[in-house]
Amino acid sequence: MKVNKMEAGLYCTKCKDETNHEITYINNHIKRIRCQECNETMEMNMDLKKDFYKEIYERVSSKPTRITEEYHENLRKLLLSLPYRAIKKPYRILKEVHSSRRVIKTYNPKKK
């Protein structure tokens, strides 16, 4: 999951003026808009776990197609890169899972 933050000049209903706002995106969807003057925050409801599972499913289900495309483009390059990729892949997956868990914990707190 990718978290991006941007600043934009938006009209604040609490300040009654155009002020800078921090917009937080998670996977290109707006999660939070916060006024930098008065800290008024607007949260969007998102099911981050559902988005995470969907992202993983799409990546796993498209893997055979991507490997086939690489095979057709350059078999030699694919065969030479497979040992390196097989060693590196578990580390990358673990790193992505930890990163996604932090995002889910930060932006999707447990409901009381």
Sequence and secondary structure as in RCSB ss.txt:
>XXXX:A:sequence
MKVNKMEAGLYCTKCKDETNHEITYINNHIKRIRCQECNETMEMNMDLKKDFYKEIYERVSSKPTRITEEYHENL
RKLLLSLPYRAIKKPYRILKEVHSSRRVIKTYNPKKK
>XXXX:A:secstr
  EEEEEEEEEETTTTEEEEEEEEEETTEEEEEEETTT  EEE    HHHHHHHHHHHHHHHHHHHHHHHHHH H
HHHHHHHHHHHHHHHHHHHHHHHHHHHHHHHHS    
